[in-house]
Amino acid sequence: MWTELSATISSLAVAFFMFEKYLNFFPYTIRWYAERNFRKVVNFVNPYVEISFHEFTSERLKRSDAFFAIQNYLGTISTENARRLKADVVKDSQSVVLSMDANEEVTDVFNGVRVWWASGKIPPQSKSISLFPGSEEKRYYKLTFHKHYREIITKSYVEHVLKKGKEIAVKNRQRMLYTNNPSKDWHGWKSTKWGNIVFEHPSTFDTLAMDTEKKEEIKKDLIKFSKGKDYYAKIGKAWKRGYLLYGPPGTGKSSMIAAMANLLDYDVYDLELTTIKDNSELRKLLIETKGKSIIVIEDIDCSLDLTGQRKKRKEKDDDEADKEKDPISKMKREEEEESGSGSKVTLSGLLNVIDGIWSACGGERIIIFTTNYVDKLDPALIRRGRMDKHIVMSYCCFEAFKVLAKNYLDIESHELFGKIEELFVETKMSPADVADNLMPKSDEQDEETCLKRLVEALEASKEEARKKSEEEAVLKTKDGVVTEG
């Protein structure tokens, strides 16, 4: 049947080509009427209808979800009758998923109706530099069917294909960790905005060193968000939620992000602002992210000039003038301009993509900011509605210690627990430092050795804090004496 279809289409194409060739010898008016009527004849004779599904949307800004759903669906039928297949490994490198290779053809039957699928590529027009994803070669799928079945194909079959394709995508989905590539690596016709690897971080809420009640509160909030599609549509808000994680270094902010991703089965996008050229490029990066994802900006207090209150124009101009006088700052600025490495992403640009009109492009996204110094951040960046939930990642408490003791030593109680509980009340230590002391350094070290090492570290930290407090008190007294004099 496919051979007959190809032969029919080829014959019509040849006939149309010959007709147009000889039509050039006639006056324009005759050519116009003849061509219009000839097209009607061709359309009447050709009983087949074609629908093309392109990889990119018409705006050339976003990859088509329909294209990838069709790709997944055709993978199930192409294994049976396609001659050339493409293999991808998913699910922890244990499963192989097959799909149609380029320029391949397969047939499908739906409710007794036969259809034909073909895959193809349109090469790029040029290799000139462009930031649009559509500037690379464009893939597409072409669906061909008899015009007698137009209604059943366009209304029922296409819907069936998209639904099944999405189900297959969920089944075969392998979670990824993405990071944005520097602007200079965007090779125009072969853009590489996001690099990725398989996300295999083992952190979960069970292994997270944190107060149990606090963990349960965060889990419930995440699960409620993941099921809130209809609710967000009802209240007229984009389906996204912001989390601010802040606290001293080593308190488990990165582990919390991994635990969130593992709980919800979301991808993670690690967004490095300093490598982004400007606000326009930032928008294009965010458009390329998928749903069911967590977008992370770690240590946002160190990312560009986004911290502190926004300056008045005069103060900013004065600062620029001071920089011009400083030869080191001037030389650094000139080097950045020459290399193109200086980022022009602004606070207003960042706010627009996370909470403005562009934030509604896509759904089911979580945005996370982390910082060690929350007081440095502009209030506009972390206000409620942008960062909906603020989570304090504090020093280790006794409840968190018990989680770590279970994880590292596989114990739930010990005679030293009482002493350790007292020390946690009197001193501060990050979960990372506690974990380092609990981890056996050799096969000969048992749980008692590790617990004693932790006790010693806590006592040393307590003594260090006491001495520091005494020194500060002495300095304050001296300052008071000098002031009075």
N, C-alpha and C positions, 0 to 999 in steps of 0.2 A: 504493500500500500504506500509506503514511504517513497518507493521508487517511482510509482505512478504520480504521486504528488510532486516530486522534484521535476519529473519530466514535463508535467503540465505547466508549472511555474517557469521553467526554462524556456519552453516554447513560446509562452506569452511574452517573456522578456525579449527574446530574439525578434518576434514579430513587431513589438513596439519600437525596438531599436531601428529596424529596417524602415518602418513607417516614418519615423522622425527624420531619418537620413534623406529620404526622397522628398519629404515635405518641405525641405528648405528651398526647393526650386520653385515653389508657388508663392504668390503674393501673401502679405501678412494677414489680410482679412480672411483669405481662404484657409491659410494655415491654422488660424485661431479656431474657426468653426470645425475644421476637420479634426484637429487634435482633441477638442472637447468631445465630439461625438465618438471618436475612436476610443477615448478613455471609458466612455459609457459602455461601449461594446465589450471592452476588455473586462470591465467590472461585472458585466452581465454573464460573460462566458466563464470567468474565473470563479469557481464555487467556494473558494477558501478565504478565510479571514485570518489576519495575523495580528497578534498583540505583542508588543515589545515591553519588557521590564528591564529598565536600565539600573545599573549599580548606584548611580547618583541621582538625587532629586533634580528637578528642573532648575532649582536655584543654584545647583552645583556647590552647595555648602555642606550637605549632609548625605551620608550613605543611606540608601533605601533599605528600610526594614523588610519590605516585600521581597526585594532581591535575595536577601539572605534566607528568608523563609522558603522561597522557591528552591534555592540551592540545597537546603537541608532536605526538602521533600524529594527532589529529583535524585538525591543520593540513594534513597531507598529503592527506586525503580531502575536506576542506571546500573546497579550491580547485576541485574538480571539480563539486560539486553544491550548495554553500551559496550563498545569495543575498547575505548580508551577511558581509563578512570584515574582520578587523582586521590591520593591517600593522605590523611591527616591523623596524627596520633593524639588522643585525648585521654582524660581520666587517669592521671598519674602515669602516663605512658604505658597503660595496660590495654587500651582498646584502639582499634584502627577504624576510622570513619572514611568511607569511600564516597566520592562525588564525581559528577561529570567533568571530564577535562574540556579544555577550550575546543571549539569547533566540532563538538560531538553532537549526536542526534539520538533521541530515545522516543519511544511511544508510550502512551498511557491510555487506560480505558476507564471511563467514569459513567456509571449507570448505562452501560452498553454503548457509549459514544467514544469513538477513538479520536485521540488528539496527538499532536506531534510537538515535541520540545527540541529546540536547538540552542546551543550556547555559542557565543561569539565575542569578539573583541573589536573595538574601534581604536586604532593606534592614535597617539597624541598628534595634534596638528603641528606642534613644534616642540623643541626642547628648551624653550625660553623659560626663565625663572618665573614661577608663579606660586602664590601661597594657597591657591584653591585646590582642594582634593580632586576636583574634576579635571585638572590639567593633565593628569596621568592617563594612561590608556583606560578606556571605558569598557567594562564588561557588560554583557546583557544576555537575557534569555528571550527567545522568541517562541510564542505559543501559536500553533496553526491548527485550525479546525474548520469543518464544513459550515457554511453560513446558515444551513438549516438548523443548526444547534446553537445559534448565537445566544439565545436567552439562557439556556441551561448552563452554558460554559461561562458566560459573563456574570451570572447571578449566583450560581451554585458551585460550579467547579473551582473557580478562582478562589472563592471563599474557603472551600474545602482544602485547597492546596496551602493557603496561608495559615490556616488553623493547624493543620498537621505539621507544617514546617516549623512553626513556633514550638509545638510540643516536642518535636525531635531536638530542637535547639536546647530546650531546658534539660532534656534527658542526657544529651551528650556534652553539656556545658562544662567547660573546665575554667575555673576561676583564674584570673590573671592579675598580675601586678604591673601597672603601666607607669612609665615616667616620660615626661616630655623631653624631646631632643632639642639641643640648641638650635637657634634660628638658622645658623650657617649650614646645618645638616639637612635643611629642607630643599631637596634637589629638584625643585620645579616640577617636571613631569613625573618624577618618582618621589613624591613627598613622603617624609617619614616623621610625622609629627609626634607620634607616640611609639616608644620602644616598649617591649613587654617580655615578661617571663612568667612561668607558672607560679601562682601564689600558693606557697606551701608552709606558711607560718603556723606553728602548732598551738599558739596561744588560744585559750578559751576562757570563758568566764569562770569555769571550775578551777583553772590553774592561776587565775588572776589574784594577786595579793592585794586584797581590798576587803573592807568591811562587808559582811554578807548581805545586810539589808540594803546597803548602797548599790551593790551589784544587782540585786533583784530589781531595784527601782529602775536602773538603767536598762536592764533586759526588757522589762515590761514596756518602757518607753519606746525602745527600738522595734519591738514586735508590733506594738500599736501603730507605729508609723508605717511599717511594711504592709499592713492590712488596711491602710487608710485612703486608698485611691478615691473611693466614692465620697468620703468625708471631705477631702481636700477640694474636690470638684464642687461639692455642695457649698462650701464657704468661700469659694472663688479664689483659692490660693494655689500656687504652683506646688506640685507634690515633691517637696524637698524639706529637709530639716537640718539646722545647723547646730553643731556641738563645739564648745570651747573647752579644751582640756588644758589646764594650767596647774603648775606646781613646780617644785625644785627638780633639778636633774636627777634621773634615776628612779623616779617615782612611778614608772610604768605607763607613760603616755603612748608610746609606740605599741606596747603589748595590748593596751586597751583597744587601739584601732584594729589590730589583728583579731582580737576577740570579737569585736563588732562584726567584722567581715565574715568570720567563721560562723557566727550565730545566724546571720541573715543570708549567707551564701552570696555575698556581693563581691564584685571586682573592686580593686583599689587603684586609684589614680594618684600618684605622688607628684604634685605640681610644684616645680621649682621655678619661682617667679623671676629669679635673677637671670635666667637664660632666655626670657621672653622679651622680644624686641619692643613691643608697644601694646596698647590696649586692644587694637584691632586684632593682633595676633593672639592675644589672650582669649578673645571671643571665639576665634576659629578653633582654638584648642578645646574649649569647653563644648562647642557644638559637636566635636568628634567623640566626646565621651558617650557611653551608652547608659541606659537605665540599669537599675539594680547595681549601683556603684557607690563607692565612697571616694570623694575627692578630698585629698589631704594637702594642707599647707603647713608643714612642720616648722616650728621656730619662727612664727610669722613676725616676731619682734626683730628678727635679723634679716627679714626679706625686704630689700629696697628701702625707700624712704616712706614707710607706711606707719611708723610709730609716732606717738606724741600728738598733740593738738595740731590741727592744720594751721599753718602760719599765715599771717597777714601778708599782703603783697609787698609792703615796704620792708618787713623783716626778711622776707625771702630775697628781695633784691639786695639788701645789705649783706646777707650771707654770701650771695653770689659774688659781690664785690670783694668781700674778704678772701674768698677762695682764689680770685684772680690775683690778689696780692701774694698769696702763698705759692711759691714756685713748685712745691711738691704736688699740691692739689691741682694746680694748673696743668702740670705735666701728666698727671694721672688722667685728668679729664680729656686731654688731647689724645692720649693713647687709646682711651675707650672710644673716642669718636672715630679714630683711624681704623680700629679693628672692628668697629660695629658692635662691641660687646656691651656697651652701656645700655641698660634697660630703661625704657620710658614708661613702664607701667605705673599708673598713678592710683592713689587711693580711690578716687571717684570711679576709675575704670574697673577696679576690683569689685567695688560695691555694686556696680551695674550688672556684672556677670553673675554675682551670687544672689542678688536680691532685686535686680531691675527687670526690665522686659525680657532680656536675654535669658534670665534664669528659668523662664517657662519653656525653653526649648528642650524638651525631653521630660522625663518624669522618674520618680522613685530614685532620687539621689540624696545622699547625705554629704554635707560639707563640714569638714573638721579643721579647725585651727588649733595648733598647739603652741604654747609659749611657757617659758620659765619665769617671765616677768610680765604679768597681766597689767600692772600699773603703767607700763610703757605704751600700751595700745591706745589708739584713738577710740573714744567711746562710741563713735559712729560705726566702727568696725565690728564691735561686739555687743551692740544693743540687742535687746530681745526682739525677735522677729528676723534677725539675721543669724545670730548665734542663739538659738532658742533655748538651749540647755547648757548651763555652765557647770562643768564637773571639776571639782578640786581634786587633784592627784597629790595627796599629802604624804608625809613621812609614814613609815611602817608602824602600824599599831599591833596589838597582841593578836587580834583576830586575823590580820593579814599574815602575821608570823606563823600562825597555825596552818594556814594554807600552804605556805612555803615549806614548813616542816614536813607536811604530808607529801608535797611534790618531790622534795629533794632527799628526804630520809625515810619516807614511808612510815612515819610514826604520828600518832595522834595525841600522845601524852608522854611525859617524862618527869622525873623528879626535879629537873632544872627549869621546868616551865614556870614555876612560881617565881623564881628569881628573875627570869627573863621578863615576865610580866611587870614586875616592879621597875626594872630598868627601862622598859619602854615608856613608862609614865614619866620618868625623870630625864630622858634624853631623846634626841632625834637621830634617826638613821633611815636612809632611803631603802626601799625594798630591794634595789639592786645590790646594795652593800650587804644587806642581811642575807640575800641569796648567795652571794659570793662566800660568805663565812660558813654557810650551811653546806655548800657543795664539797663532798669528799675530794681531797687532793690526791689520794692514792687508794688502792684496794685495802690497805691495812687500816684506814681510818673508819671508825664506826660512828654511830649517831651521837654517842656521848662525847667523843672527841670534837665533833663538829659543833655541838651545842656549847661546849666549854669555850671553844674558840670564839663563838658569838658572844658569850658572856664577857670574855676579856675585851672584845672589840667595843661592846656597849659601855663597859666601865671606863675604857680609855677615852671614848667619845664624851662620856659624862664629865670626866676630869678635865678634858680639854675645854669643854664648854664652861666649866667653873672658872678655870684660869682666865679665859677670854672675858668672862663677865667681870672678874676682879680687875683686869687691866682697863676695861672700859670705865669702870667706876673710878679708878685712880685718875684717868685722863679727864673725866668730867669734873672731878674735884679740883684738878690743876687748872682747868679752864675757868672754873668758878673763882679761884683765887686770883688769876690774872685779870679777870673781868672786874672783880671788886677793886683791885689795885688801880 
